[in-house]
Amino acid sequence: MPSRNGGLGLRKAAANGTQIGLRWGYRRMVDRCSRIVGRRSYMPSPPLDPDVADLAPDDPVLTAYDEQHVVTYLRLLDADADHADWREVARIVLHIDPERYPERARSAFDSHLARARWMTNRGYGHLLRGPPADR
């Protein structure tokens, strides 16, 4: 089944020439976390290009939504590091047309980028600690 971004996989060129995709890849991140904790990761492989909610979660702990959107968060961080236009990122990564839904696209972009940054500062620790007792 072709991907939504024209069959180009996770890499898609934005209008300004930046690449919106994964530099290091989800697998490498999971492998690194697994080596740190000395066991295989409990986290199953997430979808590569999932649909997103209008707002990312703001819970102080890792959520099921976060686990399913790790790739989305990585793509947002890559785009941010490359100074990609938020409108292109919203269209390609979040699948929201910023021309048609400007407020929705902007709030989804802002909340998901904030959550991606939270994941890099605090959320990754939840991955390293392993599954909660109720899983």
FIKOLZA-1660 file (N, C-alpha, C; in steps of 0.1 Angstrom, whole numbers, plus 5000, padded with zeros to 4 digits):
% residues 135
   i   px   py   pz ch aa at
   1 5008 4988 5000  A  M  N
   1 5000 5000 5000  A  M CA
   1 5009 5012 5000  A  M  C
   2 5007 5022 4990  A  P  N
   2 5016 5033 4990  A  P CA
   2 5013 5042 5002  A  P  C
   3 5024 5049 5006  A  S  N
   3 5022 5059 5017  A  S CA
   3 5015 5071 5012  A  S  C
   4 5010 5079 5022  A  R  N
   4 5003 5091 5019  A  R CA
   4 5012 5102 5012  A  R  C
   5 5024 5101 5014  A  N  N
   5 5033 5111 5009  A  N CA
   5 5039 5107 4995  A  N  C
   6 5032 5101 4987  A  G  N
   6 5036 5098 4974  A  G CA
   6 5045 5086 4972  A  G  C
   7 5045 5077 4982  A  G  N
   7 5054 5065 4980  A  G CA
   7 5068 5068 4983  A  G  C
   8 5071 5079 4989  A  L  N
   8 5085 5082 4992  A  L CA
   8 5090 5077 5006  A  L  C
   9 5081 5069 5012  A  G  N
   9 5085 5064 5026  A  G CA
   9 5084 5076 5036  A  G  C
  10 5094 5076 5045  A  L  N
  10 5093 5086 5055  A  L CA
  10 5100 5099 5051  A  L  C
  11 5108 5099 5041  A  R  N
  11 5115 5111 5036  A  R CA
  11 5106 5118 5026  A  R  C
  12 5104 5131 5028  A  K  N
  12 5096 5139 5018  A  K CA
  12 5103 5152 5018  A  K  C
  13 5105 5157 5006  A  A  N
  13 5112 5170 5005  A  A CA
  13 5101 5181 5007  A  A  C
  14 5104 5190 5015  A  A  N
  14 5095 5202 5018  A  A CA
  14 5098 5212 5007  A  A  C
  15 5089 5222 5006  A  A  N
  15 5091 5233 4996  A  A CA
  15 5105 5240 4996  A  A  C
  16 5110 5241 5008  A  N  N
  16 5123 5248 5010  A  N CA
  16 5135 5239 5008  A  N  C
  17 5132 5227 5004  A  G  N
  17 5143 5217 5002  A  G CA
  17 5148 5209 5014  A  G  C
  18 5142 5211 5025  A  T  N
  18 5146 5203 5037  A  T CA
  18 5139 5189 5036  A  T  C
  19 5145 5180 5043  A  Q  N
  19 5140 5166 5043  A  Q CA
  19 5132 5164 5056  A  Q  C
  20 5120 5160 5055  A  I  N
  20 5112 5157 5067  A  I CA
  20 5111 5142 5068  A  I  C
  21 5119 5137 5077  A  G  N
  21 5120 5122 5079  A  G CA
  21 5127 5118 5091  A  G  C
  22 5132 5106 5091  A  L  N
  22 5140 5101 5102  A  L CA
  22 5154 5101 5098  A  L  C
  23 5163 5107 5107  A  R  N
  23 5177 5106 5105  A  R CA
  23 5183 5093 5110  A  R  C
  24 5179 5089 5122  A  W  N
  24 5185 5078 5128  A  W CA
  24 5176 5066 5128  A  W  C
  25 5163 5068 5128  A  G  N
  25 5153 5057 5127  A  G CA
  25 5149 5053 5141  A  G  C
  26 5137 5049 5141  A  Y  N
  26 5130 5044 5153  A  Y CA
  26 5137 5031 5158  A  Y  C
  27 5140 5022 5150  A  R  N
  27 5147 5009 5154  A  R CA
  27 5160 5012 5161  A  R  C
  28 5167 5021 5156  A  R  N
  28 5180 5024 5163  A  R CA
  28 5178 5029 5177  A  R  C
  29 5168 5038 5178  A  M  N
  29 5165 5044 5192  A  M CA
  29 5161 5033 5201  A  M  C
  30 5152 5024 5197  A  V  N
  30 5147 5013 5205  A  V CA
  30 5159 5004 5209  A  V  C
  31 5167 5000 5199  A  D  N
  31 5179 4992 5202  A  D CA
  31 5188 4998 5212  A  D  C
  32 5190 5011 5211  A  R  N
  32 5199 5018 5220  A  R CA
  32 5193 5018 5234  A  R  C
  33 5180 5020 5235  A  C  N
  33 5173 5020 5248  A  C CA
  33 5174 5006 5254  A  C  C
  34 5172 4996 5245  A  S  N
  34 5173 4982 5250  A  S CA
  34 5186 4978 5255  A  S  C
  35 5197 4983 5249  A  R  N
  35 5210 4980 5254  A  R CA
  35 5213 4987 5267  A  R  C
  36 5207 4999 5269  A  I  N
  36 5209 5006 5281  A  I CA
  36 5203 4999 5293  A  I  C
  37 5191 4993 5291  A  V  N
  37 5184 4986 5302  A  V CA
  37 5187 4972 5302  A  V  C
  38 5195 4967 5292  A  G  N
  38 5199 4953 5292  A  G CA
  38 5189 4943 5288  A  G  C
  39 5179 4947 5281  A  R  N
  39 5168 4937 5277  A  R CA
  39 5161 4943 5265  A  R  C
  40 5153 4934 5258  A  R  N
  40 5146 4939 5247  A  R CA
  40 5135 4949 5251  A  R  C
  41 5132 4958 5243  A  S  N
  41 5122 4968 5246  A  S CA
  41 5108 4961 5247  A  S  C
  42 5100 4966 5256  A  Y  N
  42 5086 4961 5257  A  Y CA
  42 5077 4968 5246  A  Y  C
  43 5082 4979 5241  A  M  N
  43 5073 4987 5232  A  M CA
  43 5073 4980 5218  A  M  C
  44 5060 4977 5213  A  P  N
  44 5059 4972 5200  A  P CA
  44 5062 4982 5189  A  P  C
  45 5065 4978 5177  A  S  N
  45 5068 4987 5166  A  S CA
  45 5055 4996 5164  A  S  C
  46 5057 5009 5164  A  P  N
  46 5045 5018 5161  A  P CA
  46 5043 5019 5146  A  P  C
  47 5031 5024 5143  A  P  N
  47 5028 5027 5128  A  P CA
  47 5038 5037 5123  A  P  C
  48 5042 5036 5111  A  L  N
  48 5052 5046 5105  A  L CA
  48 5046 5059 5102  A  L  C
  49 5033 5060 5099  A  D  N
  49 5027 5072 5094  A  D CA
  49 5013 5073 5099  A  D  C
  50 5011 5074 5112  A  P  N
  50 4997 5073 5118  A  P CA
  50 4990 5087 5117  A  P  C
  51 4977 5086 5117  A  D  N
  51 4969 5098 5118  A  D CA
  51 4971 5104 5132  A  D  C
  52 4969 5117 5133  A  V  N
  52 4972 5123 5146  A  V CA
  52 4959 5130 5151  A  V  C
  53 4958 5131 5164  A  A  N
  53 4947 5138 5171  A  A CA
  53 4949 5153 5169  A  A  C
  54 4939 5161 5171  A  D  N
  54 4940 5176 5170  A  D CA
  54 4950 5181 5180  A  D  C
  55 4951 5175 5192  A  L  N
  55 4961 5179 5202  A  L CA
  55 4968 5167 5207  A  L  C
  56 4981 5168 5210  A  A  N
  56 4989 5157 5216  A  A CA
  56 4986 5157 5230  A  A  C
  57 4988 5145 5237  A  P  N
  57 4986 5145 5251  A  P CA
  57 4995 5154 5259  A  P  C
  58 4991 5158 5271  A  D  N
  58 5000 5166 5279  A  D CA
  58 5001 5159 5293  A  D  C
  59 4999 5146 5294  A  D  N
  59 5000 5139 5306  A  D CA
  59 5015 5139 5311  A  D  C
  60 5018 5138 5323  A  P  N
  60 5031 5138 5328  A  P CA
  60 5038 5124 5327  A  P  C
  61 5031 5115 5321  A  V  N
  61 5037 5101 5319  A  V CA
  61 5035 5098 5304  A  V  C
  62 5042 5088 5300  A  L  N
  62 5041 5083 5286  A  L CA
  62 5028 5076 5284  A  L  C
  63 5021 5079 5273  A  T  N
  63 5008 5074 5271  A  T CA
  63 5008 5064 5259  A  T  C
  64 4997 5056 5257  A  A  N
  64 4996 5047 5245  A  A CA
  64 4997 5055 5233  A  A  C
  65 4992 5067 5233  A  Y  N
  65 4992 5076 5221  A  Y CA
  65 5007 5080 5218  A  Y  C
  66 5015 5083 5228  A  D  N
  66 5029 5086 5226  A  D CA
  66 5036 5074 5220  A  D  C
  67 5033 5062 5225  A  E  N
  67 5040 5050 5220  A  E CA
  67 5037 5048 5205  A  E  C
  68 5024 5051 5201  A  Q  N
  68 5020 5049 5187  A  Q CA
  68 5026 5060 5178  A  Q  C
  69 5030 5072 5184  A  H  N
  69 5034 5083 5176  A  H CA
  69 5049 5087 5177  A  H  C
  70 5057 5077 5182  A  V  N
  70 5071 5080 5183  A  V CA
  70 5077 5084 5170  A  V  C
  71 5074 5078 5159  A  V  N
  71 5079 5081 5146  A  V CA
  71 5075 5096 5142  A  V  C
  72 5062 5099 5145  A  T  N
  72 5057 5112 5143  A  T CA
  72 5065 5123 5150  A  T  C
  73 5068 5120 5163  A  Y  N
  73 5076 5129 5171  A  Y CA
  73 5090 5131 5166  A  Y  C
  74 5096 5120 5161  A  L  N
  74 5110 5121 5156  A  L CA
  74 5110 5129 5143  A  L  C
  75 5099 5127 5135  A  R  N
  75 5099 5135 5122  A  R CA
  75 5097 5149 5125  A  R  C
  76 5089 5153 5135  A  L  N
  76 5087 5167 5139  A  L CA
  76 5100 5173 5144  A  L  C
  77 5107 5165 5152  A  L  N
  77 5120 5171 5157  A  L CA
  77 5130 5173 5146  A  L  C
  78 5131 5163 5136  A  D  N
  78 5140 5165 5125  A  D CA
  78 5136 5177 5117  A  D  C
  79 5123 5179 5114  A  A  N
  79 5118 5191 5107  A  A CA
  79 5121 5204 5114  A  A  C
  80 5120 5204 5127  A  D  N
  80 5123 5215 5135  A  D CA
  80 5138 5219 5135  A  D  C
  81 5146 5208 5136  A  A  N
  81 5160 5211 5135  A  A CA
  81 5165 5216 5121  A  A  C
  82 5157 5212 5111  A  D  N
  82 5160 5217 5097  A  D CA
  82 5153 5230 5094  A  D  C
  83 5146 5236 5104  A  H  N
  83 5139 5249 5102  A  H CA
  83 5129 5248 5091  A  H  C
  84 5122 5237 5090  A  A  N
  84 5112 5235 5080  A  A CA
  84 5099 5243 5083  A  A  C
  85 5092 5248 5073  A  D  N
  85 5080 5256 5075  A  D CA
  85 5070 5247 5082  A  D  C
  86 5064 5252 5092  A  W  N
  86 5054 5245 5100  A  W CA
  86 5042 5240 5091  A  W  C
  87 5039 5248 5081  A  R  N
  87 5027 5244 5072  A  R CA
  87 5031 5232 5064  A  R  C
  88 5043 5231 5059  A  E  N
  88 5047 5219 5052  A  E CA
  88 5047 5206 5061  A  E  C
  89 5052 5209 5073  A  V  N
  89 5052 5198 5083  A  V CA
  89 5038 5193 5087  A  V  C
  90 5029 5203 5089  A  A  N
  90 5015 5199 5092  A  A CA
  90 5009 5191 5080  A  A  C
  91 5012 5195 5068  A  R  N
  91 5006 5188 5057  A  R CA
  91 5012 5174 5055  A  R  C
  92 5026 5173 5056  A  I  N
  92 5032 5160 5053  A  I CA
  92 5032 5151 5065  A  I  C
  93 5035 5156 5077  A  V  N
  93 5037 5147 5088  A  V CA
  93 5024 5145 5096  A  V  C
  94 5016 5156 5097  A  L  N
  94 5004 5155 5105  A  L CA
  94 4991 5152 5097  A  L  C
  95 4993 5153 5084  A  H  N
  95 4982 5151 5074  A  H CA
  95 4970 5160 5076  A  H  C
  96 4973 5173 5079  A  I  N
  96 4963 5183 5081  A  I CA
  96 4966 5195 5071  A  I  C
  97 4957 5198 5063  A  D  N
  97 4959 5209 5053  A  D CA
  97 4958 5223 5060  A  D  C
  98 4970 5230 5061  A  P  N
  98 4970 5243 5068  A  P CA
  98 4962 5254 5060  A  P  C
  99 4960 5252 5047  A  E  N
  99 4953 5262 5040  A  E CA
  99 4938 5261 5043  A  E  C
 100 4933 5248 5044  A  R  N
 100 4919 5246 5047  A  R CA
 100 4916 5247 5062  A  R  C
 101 4925 5242 5070  A  Y  N
 101 4922 5242 5085  A  Y CA
 101 4934 5249 5092  A  Y  C
 102 4936 5262 5090  A  P  N
 102 4948 5268 5096  A  P CA
 102 4949 5267 5111  A  P  C
 103 4939 5270 5118  A  E  N
 103 4939 5269 5133  A  E CA
 103 4942 5255 5138  A  E  C
 104 4935 5246 5132  A  R  N
 104 4936 5232 5136  A  R CA
 104 4951 5227 5133  A  R  C
 105 4956 5231 5121  A  A  N
 105 4969 5226 5118  A  A CA
 105 4980 5232 5127  A  A  C
 106 4978 5245 5130  A  R  N
 106 4988 5252 5139  A  R CA
 106 4988 5246 5153  A  R  C
 107 4976 5244 5158  A  S  N
 107 4975 5239 5172  A  S CA
 107 4980 5224 5173  A  S  C
 108 4977 5216 5163  A  A  N
 108 4982 5203 5162  A  A CA
 108 4997 5203 5161  A  A  C
 109 5002 5211 5152  A  F  N
 109 5017 5212 5151  A  F CA
 109 5023 5216 5164  A  F  C
 110 5018 5227 5170  A  D  N
 110 5024 5232 5183  A  D CA
 110 5024 5222 5194  A  D  C
 111 5012 5215 5195  A  S  N
 111 5011 5206 5206  A  S CA
 111 5019 5193 5204  A  S  C
 112 5020 5188 5192  A  H  N
 112 5028 5176 5189  A  H CA
 112 5043 5179 5190  A  H  C
 113 5047 5191 5186  A  L  N
 113 5061 5195 5187  A  L CA
 113 5065 5196 5202  A  L  C
 114 5056 5202 5209  A  A  N
 114 5059 5203 5224  A  A CA
 114 5060 5190 5230  A  A  C
 115 5051 5180 5226  A  R  N
 115 5052 5167 5232  A  R CA
 115 5064 5160 5227  A  R  C
 116 5069 5162 5215  A  A  N
 116 5081 5156 5210  A  A CA
 116 5093 5161 5218  A  A  C
 117 5093 5174 5221  A  R  N
 117 5104 5179 5230  A  R CA
 117 5103 5174 5244  A  R  C
 118 5091 5172 5249  A  W  N
 118 5089 5166 5262  A  W CA
 118 5095 5152 5262  A  W  C
 119 5093 5144 5251  A  M  N
 119 5098 5131 5250  A  M CA
 119 5113 5131 5251  A  M  C
 120 5119 5140 5245  A  T  N
 120 5134 5141 5245  A  T CA
 120 5140 5145 5258  A  T  C
 121 5132 5153 5266  A  N  N
 121 5137 5157 5279  A  N CA
 121 5133 5149 5290  A  N  C
 122 5121 5143 5290  A  R  N
 122 5116 5136 5301  A  R CA
 122 5110 5122 5298  A  R  C
 123 5103 5122 5287  A  G  N
 123 5095 5110 5283  A  G CA
 123 5103 5098 5280  A  G  C
 124 5115 5099 5275  A  Y  N
 124 5124 5088 5272  A  Y CA
 124 5127 5080 5285  A  Y  C
 125 5127 5086 5296  A  G  N
 125 5129 5079 5308  A  G CA
 125 5119 5069 5311  A  G  C
 126 5107 5071 5307  A  H  N
 126 5096 5062 5309  A  H CA
 126 5098 5049 5300  A  H  C
 127 5104 5051 5288  A  L  N
 127 5108 5040 5280  A  L CA
 127 5118 5032 5286  A  L  C
 128 5128 5038 5292  A  L  N
 128 5139 5031 5298  A  L CA
 128 5136 5023 5311  A  L  C
 129 5126 5028 5318  A  R  N
 129 5122 5022 5330  A  R CA
 129 5114 5009 5328  A  R  C
 130 5108 5007 5316  A  G  N
 130 5101 4995 5313  A  G CA
 130 5086 4997 5315  A  G  C
 131 5078 4987 5313  A  P  N
 131 5064 4988 5313  A  P CA
 131 5059 4990 5328  A  P  C
 132 5048 4997 5329  A  P  N
 132 5042 4999 5342  A  P CA
 132 5037 4985 5347  A  P  C
 133 5035 4984 5360  A  A  N
 133 5031 4972 5366  A  A CA
 133 5017 4966 5361  A  A  C
 134 5008 4975 5356  A  D  N
 134 4995 4971 5352  A  D CA
 134 4995 4967 5337  A  D  C
 135 5006 4966 5330  A  R  N
 135 5006 4962 5316  A  R CA
 135 5006 4947 5315  A  R  C
% end
